[in-house]
């Protein structure tokens, strides 16, 4: 199986790296064939959480400006998850 051989060659050449399975090799080949590279896609999905100091300050300031806004409105405004508000 050429996928298994490729995985073994990778392991021999890079013994300190995690061993790749034949399925991982197959997925990487398919990804390269489809997109021309194997870089991870940009995911805009899940918003960031408000756990760092800057975002916490922005959250407090936004609440002081408008204490009537909902957590969902505030989360959208600050581009964070509503559960982190």
PDB file of N, CA, C and O in Angstrom:
ATOM      1  N   UNK A   1       0.850  -1.173   0.000  1.00  0.00           N
ATOM      2  CA  UNK A   1       0.000   0.000   0.000  1.00  0.00           C
ATOM      3  C   UNK A   1       0.896   1.237   0.000  1.00  0.00           C
ATOM      4  O   UNK A   1       1.755   1.386   0.869  1.00  0.00           O
ATOM      5  N   UNK A   2       0.695   2.118  -0.973  1.00  0.00           N
ATOM      6  CA  UNK A   2       1.574   3.282  -1.100  1.00  0.00           C
ATOM      7  C   UNK A   2       1.369   4.287   0.034  1.00  0.00           C
ATOM      8  O   UNK A   2       2.304   4.999   0.400  1.00  0.00           O
ATOM      9  N   UNK A   3       0.167   4.352   0.590  1.00  0.00           N
ATOM     10  CA  UNK A   3      -0.064   5.259   1.713  1.00  0.00           C
ATOM     11  C   UNK A   3       0.735   4.814   2.934  1.00  0.00           C
ATOM     12  O   UNK A   3       1.324   5.633   3.639  1.00  0.00           O
ATOM     13  N   UNK A   4       0.744   3.529   3.167  1.00  0.00           N
ATOM     14  CA  UNK A   4       1.506   2.983   4.294  1.00  0.00           C
ATOM     15  C   UNK A   4       3.007   3.201   4.080  1.00  0.00           C
ATOM     16  O   UNK A   4       3.731   3.536   5.017  1.00  0.00           O
ATOM     17  N   UNK A   5       3.468   3.009   2.839  1.00  0.00           N
ATOM     18  CA  UNK A   5       4.880   3.238   2.536  1.00  0.00           C
ATOM     19  C   UNK A   5       5.243   4.704   2.749  1.00  0.00           C
ATOM     20  O   UNK A   5       6.301   5.017   3.294  1.00  0.00           O
ATOM     21  N   UNK A   6       4.366   5.590   2.317  1.00  0.00           N
ATOM     22  CA  UNK A   6       4.606   7.024   2.502  1.00  0.00           C
ATOM     23  C   UNK A   6       4.678   7.370   3.981  1.00  0.00           C
ATOM     24  O   UNK A   6       5.554   8.126   4.400  1.00  0.00           O
ATOM     25  N   UNK A   7       3.767   6.824   4.773  1.00  0.00           N
ATOM     26  CA  UNK A   7       3.778   7.065   6.220  1.00  0.00           C
ATOM     27  C   UNK A   7       5.076   6.552   6.840  1.00  0.00           C
ATOM     28  O   UNK A   7       5.650   7.214   7.704  1.00  0.00           O
ATOM     29  N   UNK A   8       5.541   5.389   6.411  1.00  0.00           N
ATOM     30  CA  UNK A   8       6.792   4.825   6.936  1.00  0.00           C
ATOM     31  C   UNK A   8       7.999   5.669   6.532  1.00  0.00           C
ATOM     32  O   UNK A   8       8.908   5.880   7.335  1.00  0.00           O
ATOM     33  N   UNK A   9       8.009   6.154   5.287  1.00  0.00           N
ATOM     34  CA  UNK A   9       9.106   7.012   4.825  1.00  0.00           C
ATOM     35  C   UNK A   9       9.146   8.296   5.654  1.00  0.00           C
ATOM     36  O   UNK A   9      10.217   8.752   6.054  1.00  0.00           O
ATOM     37  N   UNK A  10       7.975   8.871   5.907  1.00  0.00           N
ATOM     38  CA  UNK A  10       7.904  10.082   6.724  1.00  0.00           C
ATOM     39  C   UNK A  10       8.469   9.806   8.113  1.00  0.00           C
ATOM     40  O   UNK A  10       9.240  10.604   8.647  1.00  0.00           O
ATOM     41  N   UNK A  11       8.082   8.675   8.696  1.00  0.00           N
ATOM     42  CA  UNK A  11       8.540   8.326  10.044  1.00  0.00           C
ATOM     43  C   UNK A  11      10.057   8.130  10.082  1.00  0.00           C
ATOM     44  O   UNK A  11      10.718   8.545  11.034  1.00  0.00           O
ATOM     45  N   UNK A  12      10.603   7.498   9.042  1.00  0.00           N
ATOM     46  CA  UNK A  12      12.056   7.276   8.984  1.00  0.00           C
ATOM     47  C   UNK A  12      12.794   8.606   8.825  1.00  0.00           C
ATOM     48  O   UNK A  12      13.827   8.832   9.455  1.00  0.00           O
ATOM     49  N   UNK A  13      12.252   9.479   7.977  1.00  0.00           N
ATOM     50  CA  UNK A  13      12.902  10.764   7.716  1.00  0.00           C
ATOM     51  C   UNK A  13      12.752  11.729   8.893  1.00  0.00           C
ATOM     52  O   UNK A  13      13.654  12.519   9.171  1.00  0.00           O
ATOM     53  N   UNK A  14      11.617  11.662   9.580  1.00  0.00           N
ATOM     54  CA  UNK A  14      11.331  12.566  10.699  1.00  0.00           C
ATOM     55  C   UNK A  14      10.951  11.755  11.947  1.00  0.00           C
ATOM     56  O   UNK A  14       9.789  11.759  12.351  1.00  0.00           O
ATOM     57  N   UNK A  15      11.912  11.066  12.552  1.00  0.00           N
ATOM     58  CA  UNK A  15      11.586  10.186  13.688  1.00  0.00           C
ATOM     59  C   UNK A  15      11.102  10.931  14.934  1.00  0.00           C
ATOM     60  O   UNK A  15      10.440  10.335  15.784  1.00  0.00           O
ATOM     61  N   UNK A  16      11.418  12.209  15.055  1.00  0.00           N
ATOM     62  CA  UNK A  16      10.990  12.974  16.230  1.00  0.00           C
ATOM     63  C   UNK A  16       9.598  13.571  16.074  1.00  0.00           C
ATOM     64  O   UNK A  16       9.063  14.148  17.020  1.00  0.00           O
ATOM     65  N   UNK A  17       9.017  13.441  14.908  1.00  0.00           N
ATOM     66  CA  UNK A  17       7.662  13.946  14.666  1.00  0.00           C
ATOM     67  C   UNK A  17       6.652  12.845  14.976  1.00  0.00           C
ATOM     68  O   UNK A  17       6.992  11.663  15.017  1.00  0.00           O
ATOM     69  N   UNK A  18       5.416  13.254  15.192  1.00  0.00           N
ATOM     70  CA  UNK A  18       4.352  12.271  15.431  1.00  0.00           C
ATOM     71  C   UNK A  18       4.192  11.398  14.190  1.00  0.00           C
ATOM     72  O   UNK A  18       4.266  11.885  13.062  1.00  0.00           O
ATOM     73  N   UNK A  19       3.976  10.125  14.410  1.00  0.00           N
ATOM     74  CA  UNK A  19       3.819   9.195  13.297  1.00  0.00           C
ATOM     75  C   UNK A  19       2.477   9.437  12.613  1.00  0.00           C
ATOM     76  O   UNK A  19       1.439   9.498  13.271  1.00  0.00           O
ATOM     77  N   UNK A  20       2.505   9.574  11.290  1.00  0.00           N
ATOM     78  CA  UNK A  20       1.287   9.806  10.522  1.00  0.00           C
ATOM     79  C   UNK A  20       0.667   8.481  10.111  1.00  0.00           C
ATOM     80  O   UNK A  20       1.370   7.551   9.716  1.00  0.00           O
ATOM     81  N   UNK A  21      -0.634   8.404  10.206  1.00  0.00           N
ATOM     82  CA  UNK A  21      -1.335   7.202   9.763  1.00  0.00           C
ATOM     83  C   UNK A  21      -1.541   7.280   8.253  1.00  0.00           C
ATOM     84  O   UNK A  21      -1.511   8.370   7.680  1.00  0.00           O
ATOM     85  N   UNK A  22      -1.749   6.138   7.605  1.00  0.00           N
ATOM     86  CA  UNK A  22      -2.063   6.161   6.175  1.00  0.00           C
ATOM     87  C   UNK A  22      -3.300   7.016   5.867  1.00  0.00           C
ATOM     88  O   UNK A  22      -3.359   7.650   4.813  1.00  0.00           O
ATOM     89  N   UNK A  23      -4.280   7.041   6.767  1.00  0.00           N
ATOM     90  CA  UNK A  23      -5.479   7.857   6.551  1.00  0.00           C
ATOM     91  C   UNK A  23      -5.130   9.343   6.569  1.00  0.00           C
ATOM     92  O   UNK A  23      -5.680  10.121   5.790  1.00  0.00           O
ATOM     93  N   UNK A  24      -4.218   9.736   7.454  1.00  0.00           N
ATOM     94  CA  UNK A  24      -3.780  11.132   7.491  1.00  0.00           C
ATOM     95  C   UNK A  24      -3.076  11.496   6.194  1.00  0.00           C
ATOM     96  O   UNK A  24      -3.304  12.574   5.645  1.00  0.00           O
ATOM     97  N   UNK A  25      -2.224  10.608   5.701  1.00  0.00           N
ATOM     98  CA  UNK A  25      -1.547  10.832   4.419  1.00  0.00           C
ATOM     99  C   UNK A  25      -2.588  10.994   3.315  1.00  0.00           C
ATOM    100  O   UNK A  25      -2.485  11.901   2.489  1.00  0.00           O
ATOM    101  N   UNK A  26      -3.580  10.127   3.301  1.00  0.00           N
ATOM    102  CA  UNK A  26      -4.633  10.196   2.281  1.00  0.00           C
ATOM    103  C   UNK A  26      -5.368  11.532   2.358  1.00  0.00           C
ATOM    104  O   UNK A  26      -5.620  12.164   1.332  1.00  0.00           O
ATOM    105  N   UNK A  27      -5.713  11.961   3.571  1.00  0.00           N
ATOM    106  CA  UNK A  27      -6.418  13.234   3.739  1.00  0.00           C
ATOM    107  C   UNK A  27      -5.567  14.410   3.272  1.00  0.00           C
ATOM    108  O   UNK A  27      -6.082  15.339   2.650  1.00  0.00           O
ATOM    109  N   UNK A  28      -4.268  14.376   3.565  1.00  0.00           N
ATOM    110  CA  UNK A  28      -3.377  15.444   3.123  1.00  0.00           C
ATOM    111  C   UNK A  28      -3.250  15.474   1.602  1.00  0.00           C
ATOM    112  O   UNK A  28      -3.245  16.549   1.001  1.00  0.00           O
ATOM    113  N   UNK A  29      -3.148  14.310   0.983  1.00  0.00           N
ATOM    114  CA  UNK A  29      -3.080  14.242  -0.481  1.00  0.00           C
ATOM    115  C   UNK A  29      -4.367  14.787  -1.090  1.00  0.00           C
ATOM    116  O   UNK A  29      -4.322  15.565  -2.043  1.00  0.00           O
ATOM    117  N   UNK A  30      -5.510  14.385  -0.546  1.00  0.00           N
ATOM    118  CA  UNK A  30      -6.790  14.889  -1.051  1.00  0.00           C
ATOM    119  C   UNK A  30      -6.901  16.402  -0.880  1.00  0.00           C
ATOM    120  O   UNK A  30      -7.379  17.101  -1.774  1.00  0.00           O
ATOM    121  N   UNK A  31      -6.465  16.894   0.253  1.00  0.00           N
ATOM    122  CA  UNK A  31      -6.510  18.333   0.520  1.00  0.00           C
ATOM    123  C   UNK A  31      -5.618  19.081  -0.467  1.00  0.00           C
ATOM    124  O   UNK A  31      -6.009  20.120  -0.999  1.00  0.00           O
ATOM    125  N   UNK A  32      -4.415  18.550  -0.709  1.00  0.00           N
ATOM    126  CA  UNK A  32      -3.501  19.187  -1.652  1.00  0.00           C
ATOM    127  C   UNK A  32      -4.063  19.152  -3.069  1.00  0.00           C
ATOM    128  O   UNK A  32      -3.962  20.135  -3.804  1.00  0.00           O
ATOM    129  N   UNK A  33      -4.649  18.034  -3.448  1.00  0.00           N
ATOM    130  CA  UNK A  33      -5.234  17.914  -4.780  1.00  0.00           C
ATOM    131  C   UNK A  33      -6.371  18.911  -4.967  1.00  0.00           C
ATOM    132  O   UNK A  33      -6.522  19.506  -6.034  1.00  0.00           O
ATOM    133  N   UNK A  34      -7.160  19.085  -3.926  1.00  0.00           N
ATOM    134  CA  UNK A  34      -8.324  19.972  -3.997  1.00  0.00           C
ATOM    135  C   UNK A  34      -7.942  21.451  -3.963  1.00  0.00           C
ATOM    136  O   UNK A  34      -8.483  22.249  -4.728  1.00  0.00           O
ATOM    137  N   UNK A  35      -7.007  21.820  -3.074  1.00  0.00           N
ATOM    138  CA  UNK A  35      -6.740  23.243  -2.849  1.00  0.00           C
ATOM    139  C   UNK A  35      -5.354  23.711  -3.286  1.00  0.00           C
ATOM    140  O   UNK A  35      -5.113  24.916  -3.369  1.00  0.00           O
ATOM    141  N   UNK A  36      -4.448  22.791  -3.564  1.00  0.00           N
ATOM    142  CA  UNK A  36      -3.102  23.186  -3.954  1.00  0.00           C
ATOM    143  C   UNK A  36      -2.156  23.400  -2.784  1.00  0.00           C
ATOM    144  O   UNK A  36      -0.986  23.724  -2.987  1.00  0.00           O
ATOM    145  N   UNK A  37      -2.651  23.221  -1.553  1.00  0.00           N
ATOM    146  CA  UNK A  37      -1.790  23.308  -0.373  1.00  0.00           C
ATOM    147  C   UNK A  37      -2.400  22.474   0.746  1.00  0.00           C
ATOM    148  O   UNK A  37      -3.515  21.966   0.628  1.00  0.00           O
ATOM    149  N   UNK A  38      -1.647  22.344   1.830  1.00  0.00           N
ATOM    150  CA  UNK A  38      -2.153  21.558   2.961  1.00  0.00           C
ATOM    151  C   UNK A  38      -2.354  22.418   4.199  1.00  0.00           C
ATOM    152  O   UNK A  38      -2.546  21.900   5.299  1.00  0.00           O
ATOM    153  N   UNK A  39      -2.307  23.739   4.015  1.00  0.00           N
ATOM    154  CA  UNK A  39      -2.516  24.644   5.147  1.00  0.00           C
ATOM    155  C   UNK A  39      -3.941  24.510   5.657  1.00  0.00           C
ATOM    156  O   UNK A  39      -4.864  24.225   4.894  1.00  0.00           O
ATOM    157  N   UNK A  40      -4.108  24.719   6.958  1.00  0.00           N
ATOM    158  CA  UNK A  40      -5.441  24.680   7.540  1.00  0.00           C
ATOM    159  C   UNK A  40      -6.274  25.832   7.002  1.00  0.00           C
ATOM    160  O   UNK A  40      -5.759  26.925   6.765  1.00  0.00           O
ATOM    161  N   UNK A  41      -7.549  25.584   6.814  1.00  0.00           N
ATOM    162  CA  UNK A  41      -8.466  26.617   6.366  1.00  0.00           C
ATOM    163  C   UNK A  41      -8.710  27.600   7.492  1.00  0.00           C
ATOM    164  O   UNK A  41      -8.635  27.257   8.671  1.00  0.00           O
ATOM    165  N   UNK A  42      -9.008  28.841   7.100  1.00  0.00           N
ATOM    166  CA  UNK A  42      -9.382  29.854   8.080  1.00  0.00           C
ATOM    167  C   UNK A  42     -10.784  29.546   8.567  1.00  0.00           C
ATOM    168  O   UNK A  42     -11.685  29.319   7.759  1.00  0.00           O
ATOM    169  N   UNK A  43     -10.978  29.535   9.866  1.00  0.00           N
ATOM    170  CA  UNK A  43     -12.295  29.279  10.438  1.00  0.00           C
ATOM    171  C   UNK A  43     -12.756  30.523  11.181  1.00  0.00           C
ATOM    172  O   UNK A  43     -12.166  30.920  12.186  1.00  0.00           O
ATOM    173  N   UNK A  44     -13.812  31.123  10.675  1.00  0.00           N
ATOM    174  CA  UNK A  44     -14.326  32.317  11.341  1.00  0.00           C
ATOM    175  C   UNK A  44     -15.420  31.969  12.333  1.00  0.00           C
ATOM    176  O   UNK A  44     -15.917  32.845  13.040  1.00  0.00           O
ATOM    177  N   UNK A  45     -15.791  30.733  12.392  1.00  0.00           N
ATOM    178  CA  UNK A  45     -16.906  30.236  13.178  1.00  0.00           C
ATOM    179  C   UNK A  45     -17.047  30.726  14.597  1.00  0.00           C
ATOM    180  O   UNK A  45     -17.670  31.762  14.826  1.00  0.00           O
ATOM    181  N   UNK A  46     -16.497  30.023  15.546  1.00  0.00           N
ATOM    182  CA  UNK A  46     -16.724  30.292  16.960  1.00  0.00           C
ATOM    183  C   UNK A  46     -16.036  31.588  17.363  1.00  0.00           C
ATOM    184  O   UNK A  46     -14.830  31.730  17.162  1.00  0.00           O
ATOM    185  N   UNK A  47     -16.780  32.541  17.930  1.00  0.00           N
ATOM    186  CA  UNK A  47     -16.150  33.794  18.348  1.00  0.00           C
ATOM    187  C   UNK A  47     -15.206  33.586  19.525  1.00  0.00           C
ATOM    188  O   UNK A  47     -15.326  32.619  20.277  1.00  0.00           O
ATOM    189  N   UNK A  48     -14.281  34.501  19.667  1.00  0.00           N
ATOM    190  CA  UNK A  48     -13.323  34.436  20.762  1.00  0.00           C
ATOM    191  C   UNK A  48     -14.009  34.669  22.097  1.00  0.00           C
ATOM    192  O   UNK A  48     -15.071  35.289  22.153  1.00  0.00           O
ATOM    193  N   UNK A  49     -13.416  34.180  23.158  1.00  0.00           N
ATOM    194  CA  UNK A  49     -13.984  34.416  24.486  1.00  0.00           C
ATOM    195  C   UNK A  49     -13.372  35.682  25.079  1.00  0.00           C
ATOM    196  O   UNK A  49     -12.310  36.135  24.652  1.00  0.00           O
ATOM    197  N   UNK A  50     -14.050  36.233  26.055  1.00  0.00           N
ATOM    198  CA  UNK A  50     -13.572  37.468  26.691  1.00  0.00           C
ATOM    199  C   UNK A  50     -12.739  37.140  27.914  1.00  0.00           C
ATOM    200  O   UNK A  50     -13.050  37.588  29.017  1.00  0.00           O
ATOM    201  N   UNK A  51     -11.694  36.369  27.732  1.00  0.00           N
ATOM    202  CA  UNK A  51     -10.909  35.941  28.882  1.00  0.00           C
ATOM    203  C   UNK A  51      -9.625  36.731  29.063  1.00  0.00           C
ATOM    204  O   UNK A  51      -9.022  36.674  30.135  1.00  0.00           O
ATOM    205  N   UNK A  52      -9.188  37.468  28.046  1.00  0.00           N
ATOM    206  CA  UNK A  52      -7.973  38.237  28.284  1.00  0.00           C
ATOM    207  C   UNK A  52      -8.312  39.611  28.847  1.00  0.00           C
ATOM    208  O   UNK A  52      -9.453  40.064  28.756  1.00  0.00           O
ATOM    209  N   UNK A  53      -7.336  40.256  29.418  1.00  0.00           N
ATOM    210  CA  UNK A  53      -7.543  41.509  30.148  1.00  0.00           C
ATOM    211  C   UNK A  53      -8.142  42.601  29.262  1.00  0.00           C
ATOM    212  O   UNK A  53      -9.043  43.318  29.697  1.00  0.00           O
ATOM    213  N   UNK A  54      -7.664  42.735  28.043  1.00  0.00           N
ATOM    214  CA  UNK A  54      -8.161  43.767  27.132  1.00  0.00           C
ATOM    215  C   UNK A  54      -9.639  43.573  26.839  1.00  0.00           C
ATOM    216  O   UNK A  54     -10.411  44.533  26.849  1.00  0.00           O
ATOM    217  N   UNK A  55     -10.033  42.337  26.578  1.00  0.00           N
ATOM    218  CA  UNK A  55     -11.442  42.065  26.286  1.00  0.00           C
ATOM    219  C   UNK A  55     -12.309  42.253  27.527  1.00  0.00           C
ATOM    220  O   UNK A  55     -13.461  42.675  27.424  1.00  0.00           O
ATOM    221  N   UNK A  56     -11.768  41.947  28.681  1.00  0.00           N
ATOM    222  CA  UNK A  56     -12.523  42.175  29.915  1.00  0.00           C
ATOM    223  C   UNK A  56     -12.776  43.664  30.124  1.00  0.00           C
ATOM    224  O   UNK A  56     -13.874  44.064  30.512  1.00  0.00           O
ATOM    225  N   UNK A  57     -11.761  44.479  29.867  1.00  0.00           N
ATOM    226  CA  UNK A  57     -11.929  45.927  29.995  1.00  0.00           C
ATOM    227  C   UNK A  57     -12.948  46.452  28.990  1.00  0.00           C
ATOM    228  O   UNK A  57     -13.779  47.295  29.326  1.00  0.00           O
ATOM    229  N   UNK A  58     -12.883  45.955  27.759  1.00  0.00           N
ATOM    230  CA  UNK A  58     -13.828  46.378  26.726  1.00  0.00           C
ATOM    231  C   UNK A  58     -15.250  45.994  27.117  1.00  0.00           C
ATOM    232  O   UNK A  58     -16.188  46.753  26.874  1.00  0.00           O
ATOM    233  N   UNK A  59     -15.414  44.825  27.720  1.00  0.00           N
ATOM    234  CA  UNK A  59     -16.736  44.377  28.168  1.00  0.00           C
ATOM    235  C   UNK A  59     -17.272  45.298  29.261  1.00  0.00           C
ATOM    236  O   UNK A  59     -18.433  45.706  29.217  1.00  0.00           O
ATOM    237  N   UNK A  60     -16.442  45.620  30.223  1.00  0.00           N
ATOM    238  CA  UNK A  60     -16.861  46.511  31.316  1.00  0.00           C
ATOM    239  C   UNK A  60     -17.223  47.890  30.774  1.00  0.00           C
ATOM    240  O   UNK A  60     -18.243  48.463  31.157  1.00  0.00           O
ATOM    241  N   UNK A  61     -16.389  48.420  29.884  1.00  0.00           N
ATOM    242  CA  UNK A  61     -16.663  49.738  29.304  1.00  0.00           C
ATOM    243  C   UNK A  61     -17.968  49.749  28.521  1.00  0.00           C
ATOM    244  O   UNK A  61     -18.755  50.688  28.631  1.00  0.00           O
ATOM    245  N   UNK A  62     -18.196  48.707  27.732  1.00  0.00           N
ATOM    246  CA  UNK A  62     -19.423  48.634  26.936  1.00  0.00           C
ATOM    247  C   UNK A  62     -20.647  48.541  27.839  1.00  0.00           C
ATOM    248  O   UNK A  62     -21.682  49.136  27.538  1.00  0.00           O
ATOM    249  N   UNK A  63     -20.544  47.808  28.932  1.00  0.00           N
ATOM    250  CA  UNK A  63     -21.666  47.709  29.873  1.00  0.00           C
ATOM    251  C   UNK A  63     -21.924  49.030  30.592  1.00  0.00           C
ATOM    252  O   UNK A  63     -23.072  49.379  30.866  1.00  0.00           O
ATOM    253  N   UNK A  64     -20.866  49.756  30.894  1.00  0.00           N
ATOM    254  CA  UNK A  64     -21.039  51.054  31.540  1.00  0.00           C
ATOM    255  C   UNK A  64     -21.703  52.052  30.593  1.00  0.00           C
ATOM    256  O   UNK A  64     -22.502  52.886  31.019  1.00  0.00           O
ATOM    257  N   UNK A  65     -21.363  51.959  29.297  1.00  0.00           N
ATOM    258  CA  UNK A  65     -21.971  52.846  28.304  1.00  0.00           C
ATOM    259  C   UNK A  65     -23.446  52.535  28.110  1.00  0.00           C
ATOM    260  O   UNK A  65     -24.260  53.446  27.961  1.00  0.00           O
ATOM    261  N   UNK A  66     -23.793  51.259  28.110  1.00  0.00           N
ATOM    262  CA  UNK A  66     -25.176  50.853  27.871  1.00  0.00           C
ATOM    263  C   UNK A  66     -25.490  49.615  28.705  1.00  0.00           C
ATOM    264  O   UNK A  66     -25.363  48.495  28.212  1.00  0.00           O
ATOM    265  N   UNK A  67     -25.895  49.797  29.956  1.00  0.00           N
ATOM    266  CA  UNK A  67     -26.164  48.650  30.830  1.00  0.00           C
ATOM    267  C   UNK A  67     -27.425  47.876  30.449  1.00  0.00           C
ATOM    268  O   UNK A  67     -27.666  46.799  30.993  1.00  0.00           O
ATOM    269  N   UNK A  68     -28.226  48.395  29.538  1.00  0.00           N
ATOM    270  CA  UNK A  68     -29.476  47.743  29.145  1.00  0.00           C
ATOM    271  C   UNK A  68     -29.294  46.709  28.035  1.00  0.00           C
ATOM    272  O   UNK A  68     -30.220  45.950  27.748  1.00  0.00           O
ATOM    273  N   UNK A  69     -28.126  46.665  27.411  1.00  0.00           N
ATOM    274  CA  UNK A  69     -27.951  45.729  26.298  1.00  0.00           C
ATOM    275  C   UNK A  69     -27.872  44.286  26.797  1.00  0.00           C
ATOM    276  O   UNK A  69     -27.396  44.012  27.899  1.00  0.00           O
ATOM    277  N   UNK A  70     -28.345  43.388  25.963  1.00  0.00           N
ATOM    278  CA  UNK A  70     -28.342  41.966  26.328  1.00  0.00           C
ATOM    279  C   UNK A  70     -26.932  41.390  26.190  1.00  0.00           C
ATOM    280  O   UNK A  70     -26.060  41.989  25.561  1.00  0.00           O
ATOM    281  N   UNK A  71     -26.731  40.232  26.781  1.00  0.00           N
ATOM    282  CA  UNK A  71     -25.422  39.583  26.653  1.00  0.00           C
ATOM    283  C   UNK A  71     -25.141  39.211  25.202  1.00  0.00           C
ATOM    284  O   UNK A  71     -23.996  39.273  24.755  1.00  0.00           O
ATOM    285  N   UNK A  72     -26.186  38.823  24.462  1.00  0.00           N
ATOM    286  CA  UNK A  72     -25.991  38.499  23.048  1.00  0.00           C
ATOM    287  C   UNK A  72     -25.578  39.728  22.252  1.00  0.00           C
ATOM    288  O   UNK A  72     -24.685  39.647  21.409  1.00  0.00           O
ATOM    289  N   UNK A  73     -26.218  40.869  22.509  1.00  0.00           N
ATOM    290  CA  UNK A  73     -25.851  42.100  21.814  1.00  0.00           C
ATOM    291  C   UNK A  73     -24.412  42.491  22.149  1.00  0.00           C
ATOM    292  O   UNK A  73     -23.638  42.870  21.270  1.00  0.00           O
ATOM    293  N   UNK A  74     -24.075  42.394  23.406  1.00  0.00           N
ATOM    294  CA  UNK A  74     -22.730  42.742  23.847  1.00  0.00           C
ATOM    295  C   UNK A  74     -21.690  41.804  23.228  1.00  0.00           C
ATOM    296  O   UNK A  74     -20.629  42.246  22.788  1.00  0.00           O
ATOM    297  N   UNK A  75     -22.000  40.527  23.199  1.00  0.00           N
ATOM    298  CA  UNK A  75     -21.079  39.548  22.613  1.00  0.00           C
ATOM    299  C   UNK A  75     -20.849  39.833  21.137  1.00  0.00           C
ATOM    300  O   UNK A  75     -19.716  39.772  20.659  1.00  0.00           O
ATOM    301  N   UNK A  76     -21.919  40.142  20.414  1.00  0.00           N
ATOM    302  CA  UNK A  76     -21.780  40.456  18.990  1.00  0.00           C
ATOM    303  C   UNK A  76     -20.944  41.720  18.800  1.00  0.00           C
ATOM    304  O   UNK A  76     -20.088  41.774  17.917  1.00  0.00           O
ATOM    305  N   UNK A  77     -21.188  42.720  19.615  1.00  0.00           N
ATOM    306  CA  UNK A  77     -20.461  43.987  19.523  1.00  0.00           C
ATOM    307  C   UNK A  77     -18.961  43.786  19.758  1.00  0.00           C
ATOM    308  O   UNK A  77     -18.133  44.397  19.082  1.00  0.00           O
ATOM    309  N   UNK A  78     -18.623  42.935  20.708  1.00  0.00           N
ATOM    310  CA  UNK A  78     -17.226  42.724  21.088  1.00  0.00           C
ATOM    311  C   UNK A  78     -16.574  41.534  20.378  1.00  0.00           C
ATOM    312  O   UNK A  78     -15.382  41.281  20.555  1.00  0.00           O
ATOM    313  N   UNK A  79     -17.355  40.806  19.578  1.00  0.00           N
ATOM    314  CA  UNK A  79     -16.872  39.620  18.864  1.00  0.00           C
ATOM    315  C   UNK A  79     -16.315  38.567  19.825  1.00  0.00           C
ATOM    316  O   UNK A  79     -15.209  38.055  19.651  1.00  0.00           O
ATOM    317  N   UNK A  80     -17.119  38.267  20.838  1.00  0.00           N
ATOM    318  CA  UNK A  80     -16.786  37.204  21.788  1.00  0.00           C
ATOM    319  C   UNK A  80     -18.014  36.320  21.960  1.00  0.00           C
ATOM    320  O   UNK A  80     -19.105  36.680  21.519  1.00  0.00           O
ATOM    321  N   UNK A  81     -17.846  35.186  22.587  1.00  0.00           N
ATOM    322  CA  UNK A  81     -18.989  34.310  22.826  1.00  0.00           C
ATOM    323  C   UNK A  81     -19.852  34.888  23.941  1.00  0.00           C
ATOM    324  O   UNK A  81     -19.339  35.506  24.874  1.00  0.00           O
ATOM    325  N   UNK A  82     -21.156  34.685  23.842  1.00  0.00           N
ATOM    326  CA  UNK A  82     -22.060  35.223  24.864  1.00  0.00           C
ATOM    327  C   UNK A  82     -21.838  34.550  26.218  1.00  0.00           C
ATOM    328  O   UNK A  82     -22.124  35.147  27.256  1.00  0.00           O
ATOM    329  N   UNK A  83     -21.338  33.332  26.222  1.00  0.00           N
ATOM    330  CA  UNK A  83     -21.086  32.642  27.491  1.00  0.00           C
ATOM    331  C   UNK A  83     -19.898  33.238  28.244  1.00  0.00           C
ATOM    332  O   UNK A  83     -19.730  32.978  29.436  1.00  0.00           O
ATOM    333  N   UNK A  84     -19.082  34.026  27.568  1.00  0.00           N
ATOM    334  CA  UNK A  84     -17.933  34.628  28.245  1.00  0.00           C
ATOM    335  C   UNK A  84     -18.246  36.004  28.820  1.00  0.00           C
ATOM    336  O   UNK A  84     -17.400  36.606  29.481  1.00  0.00           O
ATOM    337  N   UNK A  85     -19.453  36.504  28.576  1.00  0.00           N
ATOM    338  CA  UNK A  85     -19.854  37.818  29.094  1.00  0.00           C
ATOM    339  C   UNK A  85     -20.255  37.675  30.550  1.00  0.00           C
ATOM    340  O   UNK A  85     -20.629  38.659  31.187  1.00  0.00           O
TER     341      UNK A  85
END
